Amino acid sequence: MVRETGPMDPIADVRARYDRFAREEAPGRSAQYAEWAAGAASDETILEALSRLPSAHRQPPVVFAVTRMLGAHGDYASWSEFVRNNAERVIAECAARTTQTNEPLRCVPLLVALDRIRGPVALIEIGSAAGLCLCPDRYAYRFRTDDGPAQLGEGSVALDAEVTGVRVPRRIPEIVWRAGIDLEPRDARDPDDRAWISGLVWPGETERAVRVDAALDVVAADPPLVIAGDAAEPGVLADLVARVPVDTTIVIATVGVLPHLPREARDRLIETIRALPARWVTLDAPGLHDAWDPAVDADAWEGFVLALDGRPIAAADPLGSWVRGV
């Protein structure tokens, strides 16, 4: 990820973000987060406090996860009282953290793309957090397909998803080397890092919480290399690619990370990836950039775009619960 500078009017930015989150993002996923966000959007004291944070650190999922980690709970009145009474702690902790949605279910669209790539594979993920999406070969899959249910793999973590209108993976990829890069790497073996990754699961997402915790166990048993760095900075990604073993197909994955980069850094990173001797798998909102070939209609597109080397393969749920051919 790349840290982002704040907008011209921080308070207006916070109000807009929390209002949008309450109306468009939280409903259907977390009633508690919807209530907290709606309350914050109309609470001048809370808005002022959160406006002190840099832009990338004032996002609702980050702030809510931090406050829960520090002890906040209950309805909005209880949450806002906690924030007012602990404002300096909340601000300091949020300033040290960013969104790290380490969702193993995103391995489903990743697997659909990897099924089109000749191995053995050297997998590099940008924005990898604890590396849960660096291990698609260590999970089991249960697909709902056009031809009925299908299973693949024998891992202890079963990922359930709908895969329709597109070729269903029939093999586990041969991944012989894997590495991640993140501004703030997390270690699945570290209790504090585990608590942070688990804490980013929203209240009410019970199945997801179980899945993330189980994937953390899988990764902790044999953790991948995850280095600290900004992949959009010159030379950083190229240096990591230079460490890849010979006779492998290099695959660079940007699975849900590009929305967290400002436009200039995002475009620079895409240009860097395309100049490297690597295949590129990405999962992005259709209107996020102009790297699609052919172009996609962002207004008509459902979900995110799953693409290989910029060529759209399928539409997909941002968290990986479904993949549908286009």
Secondary structure, DSSP 8 states (H G I E B T S, - for coil): -------S-HHHHHHHHHHHIIIIISTTT-HHHHHHHHHHHT-HHHHHHHTTS-GGG--HHHHHHHHHHHT--SSHHHHHHHHHHTHHHHHHHHHT-------GGGHHHHHHHHTTS-SSEEEEEET-TT-GGG-GGGSEEEEEETTEEEEE---SSEEEEEEESS----S---EEEEEEEESS---TTSHHHHHHHHHTS-TT-HHHHHHHHHHHHHHHHS--EEEE--TTSTTHHHHHHTTS-SSSEEEEEEES-GGGS-HHHHHHHHHHHHHSSSEEEEEE-TTS-S--SS---TTT--SEEEEETTEEEEEE-TTSSEEEE-
